[in-house]
């Protein structure tokens, strides 16, 4: 038989002979092999909770095992002892200390087994207390807490102990490689599994170490020089990898330790007679490296390595496992396939299936063949998912969406699914199976476009016309519709002309019933509200509460007396009916609040020292209807509460004619510092009391200018100066730079697996402030190689600085620099609409990645688009299909794909720095849809092009420019003074579009109007009254072709009549310490008239804002909130198909059972 050495590469004989050295014989005692009845007795004691007695008997076995040299029983006894000590209250640190003492003097292999278990115990401890450990501050090596006190360890100390314990468990490797794993009989679970793949104690312990080393949790803080899997050599095979020397200063990095452990395990199996164990570890290593590599070409390196490995293992069962790994790789790539974009990745699943077939054929009966059969079955498994609209029109063919995989033909059924809210069948878990057994109303089959690519596709399918009622559409891959054998998807829908919209009033609910296709109001319909009830005998059911009839406007008003619960509506009109889905309703408290007092409290600062005076002022107001007045002559009490909510002091105060009061408290000394508050029955103020040191200087980062190229040096600067304005000459600066990547908006699913947003430290250093207090941070703005250039990432570099003055005071600052493969972005401003009657320009800017405008020549084209004949296009509720039943191209409804009618603007070398682009003659352009195309290059010649649709409209004409919108509301003037008009533009591109408008003022509907728009627009002018101050709302509802448009436009009517104007007559911003100064202010009313006013002013140290910013807030005049907008509606939604489970299960992926070291119930994480 050829050995792996013969199959792969020759290995120096001296290297192999070195592994034969043996430290000492390890065959002592038979321990667990013959069994020990005492363990059964101990287990029985544990089962009945007698842990102290069980601990005593365990210690007896431990003593006997040590005396007899029975390392198997001794190892088991140590774990039992650890478990029972936990259950009897012994500190886990004491248990581990004893274990470590024994491990330090134990012989092979007990020493290694204990070291491995100690590493796992500390890992469990860390995992269970992670949240607490991460709150501890890391200290330098010289300042580390004592090793004997793990309860105080930081994350770094835990990781050092864990890594060190597992490393110690793997030495001496040459001896451990000579101990068969079978010698651990009784200590292993899964011992009858794949022992040949982990045949030695070194394999067993090495895999345990890898479980931790391959976990990124072992390195939470990553220095700039951290070890990275960024070398193609990490994907090497056999001797080139096993004997390559990897070194790095970050010797405890988890990827580094894992890589070295993989190396050691692979070296130990290079001379095996069969390559099974080597293949197993190599496959694991390649997957690990691929998962964590930062190389952009890691996928190609991975598949190339698998291909090479596969060619070296011909006619060996392990070859099939490599084939399966390759198949899984290709199957994973298939997730990137998007048929609406391109055919890239389309054939990946077919490639995966071919690899599975080859593995099954060439290595029948092998583990890899079983895996291949499971994967092949998953790739070939049919899948169906149907989607329908919640309702469709009676007696008309309609469209449903079908998502399918591996289905060349489907069978369809329509069955009745009657609805009765008062029964419990709607909650039947076997409803799908019940539907499959019903007599079809109609059934037929369809051939689907299927080229055998194994991918998922979407197609729209026609469904037969139906009379009014409630139905279910079932789609199956077999005409039998047998739930136990077939793949069946079903969706229930209504066939109705009815639709409802509802809203909640203070003590009632309004329901509007309209025709679902036209939006016309339905008169004479019966409307029955139902409330969900639960009865132990009857189960869940809806109970009818009233019977109402719609008026000529299609409205019903149900005085529900503020009920809360799950409500549905049943609507009947002749033979037609509809029942909404149940939804929860809440009581609307309304806006008509009674008269109420409010107290606004102000303090002279936001942070105080203990024992300091706290000055406060309060203003008491009373709200009466829609106005607010001050409350003069009002007596009240202000209380001072500390951190624990205990009363510190209180004061009785009385308001003056301006409704104000003031007072002073002394902040408490000798109490816990922190957040405290002043409390009055109708108001409060919060502040902090701390023992703080006033900051003496600040750090200000300069704005980022320019945009460096990737790979070049970037420079960020700042200044440190005292609050008096003096620079900090000679102050030391410590800085670090973290790099992350931002996903461009167009990136989509293609690059979703990249580590977007993850920040990693890439540089750090020190600097010194010059005589002007200035400093610079210089670093290389290198790209992260994990992001391919095609993804067009923008890298953001966060620079954090800490400036330390000669007294040791430290202040920080930060800024962010953006750098990409291109250095500019095109920005087309505005909301996507342009009023040709008032605007003759378009705001287009070229900015660098840091937002600074740059002067670059642009090529700008603006073209008019031709709306399709069926515009406005009825919006799809599902994703656009990628295939059609007749093979014709799928229609693209995106306006950007519309045909160009005329080019209205085409200019090159346009420079728009500082101004908008003038559109000469735009007033003569036809209203409608346009496409704006802007292209430029950055200073390095990298091209960039941006497209955006633009709607040009004119409120002075009747024709609408919103050609693709069945309903559009364009605000023209929405901030209005009393006596003026609010102006809105309402438009519809439908031949007949019905719109209902309501005006809500102070919680009441005061205007209700209906409009009929015929491919036109209408200008709405709403008079604004003095009583409208605080604003009001205008609600719109439009129902058309089974779609609903609801919107609320707020009209702002400011309290300008209540504004006071404050201006400085004199102001000096620089004073000497102790200098007297007088500031003068002028206070006038909204019309510049003199007013009687009271002024509250305070002077405080602005540097204290570094601790807690000081703000005053006072909102006297109410803002009217829209309460009566239309909310829940139906049936306008989408129904997703549900699967009928029960068909024959696919072969499960075969799982291997590896030998694992038992822990006998010991877990240090508890």
Secondary structure, 3 states (H helix, E strand, C coil): CCCHHHHCCCCCHHHHHHCCCCCCCCCCCCHHHHCCHHHHHHHHHHHCCCHHHHHHHHHHHHHHHHHHCCHHHHHHHHHHHHHHHHHCCCCHHHHHHHHHHHHHHCCCCHHHHHHHHHHHHHHHHHHHCHHHHCCCCCCCHHHCCCCCCHHHCCHHHHHHHHHHHHHHHCCCHHHHCCCEHHHHCCCEECCCCCHHHCCEHHHHHHHHHHHHHCCHHHCCCCCCCCCCCCCHHHHCCHHHHHCCCCCCCCCCCHHHHHHHHHHHHHHCCCCCCCCHHHHHHHHHHHHHHHHHCCCCCHHHHHHHHHHHHHHHCCCCCHHHHHHHHHHHHHHHHHHHCCCCCCCCCCCHHHHHHHHHHHHHHHCCCCHHHHHHHHHHHHHHCCEEEEEEECEECCCCCEEEEEEEECCCEEEEEEEECCCCCCCCHHHCCCHHHHHHCCCCCEEEEEECCCCCCCCEEEEEEEECCCCCEEEEEEEECCCCCCCCCCCEEEEEEEECCEEEEEEECCCCEEEEEEECCCCCECCCCEEEEEEEEEECCCEEEEEECCCEECCCCCEEEECCCCCCEEEEEEEEECCEEEECCCEEECCCCCCCCCCEEEEEEEECCCEECCCCEEEEEEEEEEEECCEEEECCCCEEEEEEECCCCCEEEEEEEECCCCCEEEEEEECCCCCCCEEEEEEECCEEEEEEECCCCCCCEEEEECCCCCCCCCCCEEEEEEEEEECCCCECCCCEEEEEEEEEEECCCCCHHHHCCCCCCCCEEEEEEEEECCCCCEEEEEEECCCCCCCCHHHCCEEEEEEEEEEECCCCCEEEEEEEEEEECCCEEEEECCCCEEECCCCCEECEEEEECCCCECCCCEEEEEEEEECCCCCCCCCCCCCCCCECCCCCCCCCCCHHHCEEEEEEEEEEEECCCCCCEECCCHHHCCCEEEEEEEEEECCCCCEEEEEEEEEEECCCCCCCCCCCCCCEEEEEECECCCCCEEEEEEEECCCCEEEEEEEEECCEEEEEEEEEECCEEEEEEEECCHHHCCCEEEEEEEEECCEEEEEEEEEECCCHHHCCEEEEEECCCCCCCCCCCCCEEEEECCCCCECCCCCCCCCCCHHHHHCCCCCCCCCCCCCCCCCCCCCCEECCCEEECEECCCCCCCCCCCCCCCCEECCCCCCCCC
